[in-house]
Amino acid sequence: MKPSAFVVNTARGGLIDKKTLYGALVNKKIARAALDVLKSEFPGADNSLLQLDNVTLTPHVAWYSETSLENLRTKAAVSKGEIPEGLVNRELIHS
């Protein structure tokens, strides 16, 4: 990766090795990291990433907005046998 690269993880905390990320950030191998998830849901005060200015941590709710909450309540629900609006592979539905 280029030294100007940003690492963003919103998937699973275990995907990124914390020690390797820390080293890359401290040694300026990458510019910044933004993490919505960590391997441990509640990082301790001794978590080395908390000491860095080029790391942004969010509490796994970065998805939240009033619109996304409304969409979660309405679009995820399937009623009356209707096909969900956001379904990608409609051709796979068996009638």
TITOR-927393 format. One record per residue: x, y, z of N, C-alpha, C, O in turn. Coordinates in steps of 0.05 Angstrom, whole numbers, padded with zeros to 5 digits, always signed. Each point is the difference from the previous one (the first is absolute). Last residue first. Example, Ala and Ser with C-alpha at 12.3 -4.5 7.8 and 13.67 -1.06 7.14 Angstrom:
<kevexs>
+00257-00045+00142+00016+00024+00001-00015+00022+00014+00010+00022+00004-00004-00137-00005-00018+00024+00000+00018+00024+00000+00021+00000+00013
</kevexs>
This chain:
<kevexs>
-00820-00399-00158-00029+00007+00004-00016-00024+00010-00024+00003+00004+00131+00030+00008-00017-00022-00011-00029+00007+00006-00007+00007+00022+00102+00054-00033-00025-00005+00015-00016-00021-00014-00006+00001-00024+00088+00038-00010+00003-00024+00016-00025-00007+00017+00000-00021+00013+00012+00101-00068-00003-00023-00018+00002-00026+00016-00007-00022-00010+00024+00109+00049-00028-00007-00002-00005-00025-00016-00020-00014+00004+00102+00062+00045-00003-00024-00017-00029-00009-00003-00007-00022+00008+00028+00100+00046+00018+00001-00023-00005-00022-00020-00002+00005-00024-00061+00053+00098+00010-00027-00006+00016+00001-00026-00009+00010-00020-00041+00062+00071+00028+00000-00005+00012-00027-00008+00025-00003+00000-00120+00017+00020+00008+00020-00020+00030-00002-00007+00007+00002-00024-00066-00088+00058+00013+00024+00011+00011+00018-00022+00010-00009-00020-00095-00056+00007+00029-00001-00004+00012+00026+00011-00010+00021-00007-00084-00067+00045+00012+00019-00020+00030-00004-00001+00013-00009+00019-00084-00035+00038+00013-00015-00021+00013+00018-00021+00006-00009-00022-00050+00039+00104-00019-00007-00021+00014-00014-00023-00011+00001-00023+00081+00049+00081-00027-00008+00008-00017-00006-00025+00006+00009-00022+00099+00013+00065-00014-00010-00023-00027-00009+00009-00002-00017+00019+00088+00087+00016-00024-00016+00006-00013-00009-00026-00003+00015-00019+00077+00045+00022+00009-00027+00007-00023-00019+00005+00003-00024-00002-00015+00118-00017+00009-00015-00024+00009-00028+00007+00001-00017-00018-00033+00079+00087-00020-00005-00021+00010-00017-00022-00016-00017-00010+00069+00042+00088-00026-00009+00010-00019-00007-00022-00017-00018+00003+00102+00054-00023+00004-00026+00013-00027-00011+00009-00005-00024-00002+00007+00111-00034+00004-00020-00020+00003-00028+00012-00011-00020-00010+00008+00093+00069-00027-00004-00012+00002-00022-00022-00018-00017-00002+00098+00043+00041-00016-00014+00020-00028-00006-00011-00011-00021+00004+00070+00073-00056+00008-00028+00000-00016-00016+00020-00006-00023-00005-00009+00116+00003-00008-00012-00025+00007-00030-00001-00017-00017-00007+00047+00071+00079-00029-00004+00002-00011-00014-00025-00018-00017+00002+00116-00007+00023-00013+00026-00006-00030-00005+00002-00009-00023+00001+00107-00041+00012-00025+00012+00011-00006+00028-00011+00017+00018-00001+00060-00082-00013-00022-00002-00019-00023+00018+00008-00017+00006-00017+00094-00022+00072+00005+00021-00020-00021+00000-00021-00003+00020-00015+00021-00072+00099-00027+00011-00006+00004+00022-00022-00017+00018-00002+00087-00068+00054-00015-00018-00017-00029+00009-00005-00018-00016-00002+00083+00074+00048-00011-00022+00015-00018-00019-00016-00021-00007+00010+00112+00066-00042-00028+00004+00004-00012-00025+00013+00011-00021-00003+00092+00073-00017-00016-00023+00009-00029+00008+00003-00006+00021+00012+00104+00014-00062-00027+00007+00008-00015-00026+00006-00001-00018-00016+00110+00054+00007-00019-00022+00001-00027+00012+00009-00001+00015+00019+00088+00031-00023-00008-00006-00027-00018-00025-00002-00001-00014-00020+00042+00050+00101-00016+00021-00011-00011-00006-00028-00019+00013-00009+00046-00084+00094+00009+00013-00025-00020+00021-00010-00024-00003+00002+00017-00058+00076+00020+00020+00005+00008+00016-00025+00014+00020+00002-00074-00097+00002-00013+00024+00013+00019+00023+00004-00009+00022+00005+00037-00109-00037-00012+00017-00021-00014+00025+00011-00002+00020-00014+00041-00089+00071+00019+00018-00012-00012+00018-00021+00010+00023-00004-00057-00066+00092+00001-00005-00029+00017+00021-00013-00006+00024+00001-00020-00029+00094+00028-00006-00008+00002-00006-00030+00022-00007-00010-00105+00023+00056+00015+00025-00001+00029-00004-00009+00013+00018-00009-00086-00090-00025+00009+00011+00026+00016+00026-00004+00008+00006-00022-00090-00043-00042+00029+00001+00003+00008+00011+00028-00013+00019+00009-00074-00071-00048+00006+00022+00019+00030+00001+00004+00010-00014+00018-00041-00050-00079-00021+00021-00003+00005+00024+00018-00005+00023-00008+00080-00086-00037-00014+00001+00026-00020+00023-00001+00008+00023-00006+00036-00034-00072-00002-00028+00008-00014-00003+00027-00017-00018+00003-00010+00103-00059+00025-00010+00011-00003-00030+00007-00023-00009+00003-00029+00093-00067+00000-00025+00015+00028-00007+00009+00019+00007-00014-00037+00069-00037-00027-00001+00012-00003-00025+00017-00019-00003+00015+00105+00067-00054-00010-00026+00007-00027+00002+00014-00003+00014+00020+00085+00038-00082-00026+00005+00011-00013-00028+00005-00004-00015-00019+00110+00062-00001-00019-00023+00002-00026+00010+00012+00000+00016+00019+00096+00026-00075-00022+00002+00020-00016-00026+00000+00001-00016-00019+00083+00032-00033-00006+00026+00012-00019-00001+00023+00003+00014+00020+00074-00089-00051-00027+00009-00009-00007+00025+00015+00012+00005+00022+00072-00034-00010-00004-00017-00023-00027+00004-00013-00004-00003-00024+00050+00042+00107-00010+00016-00023+00000-00016-00026+00005+00011-00021+00013-00038+00116+00023+00002-00018-00007+00014-00027+00015+00000-00019-00082-00015+00086+00022+00014+00014+00024+00004-00019+00013+00021+00001-00087-00071-00034-00008+00028+00006+00023+00016+00012+00005+00023-00007+00006-00116-00009-00002+00014-00026-00007+00030+00004+00009+00017-00014-00007-00074+00090+00027+00004-00011-00001+00016-00026+00017+00017-00004-00099-00043+00042+00013+00020+00017+00028+00006-00011+00007+00024-00002-00054-00094-00039-00012+00027-00006+00014+00022+00016+00007+00020-00011+00017-00108+00031+00010+00007-00027-00011+00028-00008+00015+00016-00011-00047-00053+00091+00029+00006+00003+00012+00009-00027+00015+00019-00001-00106-00049+00004+00003+00025+00014+00030+00008+00002+00006+00024-00005-00058-00081-00071+00018-00006+00022+00008+00027+00013+00012+00017-00013-00103-00042-00044+00024+00016+00001+00016-00006+00024-00011+00000+00023-00071-00044-00041+00012+00002-00027+00026+00015+00000+00017-00004-00017-00080-00010+00093+00022-00019-00003+00013+00001-00027+00021-00014-00004-00099+00067+00027+00024+00009+00014+00024-00018-00005+00022+00010-00001-00103+00005-00070+00005-00017+00024+00027+00009+00012+00019+00005-00015-00068+00056-00049-00010-00028-00003+00003-00015+00026-00020-00003+00014+00048+00094-00043-00027+00000+00012-00011-00029+00000-00024-00004+00006+00122+00064-00023-00012-00026+00005-00027+00004+00014-00002+00010+00022+00087+00044-00081-00027+00002+00012-00011-00028+00004+00000-00015-00019+00098+00074-00004-00012-00026+00004-00027+00004+00014-00001+00013+00021+00068+00051-00088-00017-00002+00024-00010-00029+00001-00007-00011-00020+00098+00061-00031-00024-00017+00001-00014+00002+00027+00012+00004+00021+00074+00037-00056-00024+00017+00002-00026-00016+00003-00022+00012+00002+00109-00052-00014+00000+00014+00026-00024+00018+00003-00006+00008+00022-00002-00095-00086+00014+00025+00000-00001+00013+00028-00019-00005+00015+00016-00103-00032-00017+00024+00000+00018+00025+00000+00022-00001+00009
</kevexs>
